[in-house]
């Protein structure tokens, strides 16, 4: 079950990295997939926007797409790309009492 708090956490983490380079990966069905590189342009209440590296496309995705792993969003963190869900999981592990 998807909880609103989980969506809000994904949203907050995406808002924190607006302006950074990202890689999007996902499935198109029938053993077809896509990978696009771009810049996270903006975060809105229900979705976020990525402008591709070639500058010809702006693509929007919902936060729930990331949470359900329909789309994998990886953030450039000092030359290395890390999945946003891994970043969130690492933050949560640091909060354990």
C-alpha positions in Angstrom: 0.0 0.0 0.0 1.3 3.4 -0.9 1.1 5.9 2.0 0.9 9.6 1.6 3.8 10.1 3.9 6.0 8.0 1.5 4.9 10.1 -1.5 5.6 13.3 0.5 9.1 12.0 1.4 9.9 11.3 -2.3 8.5 14.7 -3.2 10.6 16.5 -0.6 13.8 14.7 -1.7 13.1 15.5 -5.4 12.4 19.1 -4.5 15.8 19.2 -2.7 17.7 18.3 -5.9 16.0 20.6 -8.5 18.6 21.8 -10.9 20.8 18.7 -10.7 21.5 16.3 -13.5 19.4 13.1 -13.4 19.0 9.8 -15.3 15.5 8.4 -15.8 15.0 4.7 -16.6 11.8 2.8 -17.1 10.0 0.1 -19.0 7.9 0.6 -22.1 6.6 -3.0 -22.1 7.5 -6.0 -24.2 11.1 -6.0 -23.2 11.6 -2.4 -24.2 13.0 0.2 -21.9 14.2 3.7 -22.0 17.0 5.7 -20.4 17.1 9.5 -20.6 19.6 11.9 -19.1 18.6 15.5 -18.3 18.2 18.1 -15.6 15.5 18.2 -13.0 13.8 21.5 -13.9 11.0 21.9 -11.4 8.9 20.1 -8.8 5.2 20.7 -8.7 2.6 19.5 -6.1 1.8 16.3 -8.0 4.7 15.8 -10.5 8.2 16.8 -11.4 9.7 18.0 -14.7 12.9 16.9 -16.4 14.5 18.6 -19.4 16.5 16.2 -21.5 20.2 16.8 -22.2 19.5 17.6 -25.9 17.0 20.2 -24.8 14.3 19.0 -27.2 12.1 17.4 -24.6 10.6 18.2 -21.3 9.1 15.1 -19.6 6.9 15.1 -16.5 6.5 12.2 -14.1 4.4 11.7 -10.9 6.1 11.1 -7.6 4.1 7.9 -7.3 5.9 6.7 -10.5 9.2 6.8 -8.6 7.7 5.2 -5.5 6.2 2.3 -7.4 9.4 1.9 -9.4 7.6 2.5 -12.8 10.4 5.1 -13.3 13.8 4.9 -11.7 15.2 8.4 -10.9 19.0 8.6 -10.3 20.6 11.8 -9.1 24.1 13.0 -10.0 25.9 13.2 -6.7 29.4 14.4 -7.4 29.9 12.5 -10.6 28.1 9.4 -9.4 24.4 8.6 -10.0 22.4 7.3 -7.1 18.8 6.2 -7.1 16.6 8.6 -5.2 15.0 5.7 -3.4 18.4 4.6 -2.2 19.1 8.1 -0.9 15.8 8.1 1.0 16.5 4.6 2.4 20.0 5.7 3.6 18.5 8.8 5.2 15.9 6.7 7.0 18.5 4.2 8.3 20.4 7.1 9.9 17.3 8.1 11.8 16.9 4.8 13.6 16.9 5.0 17.4 
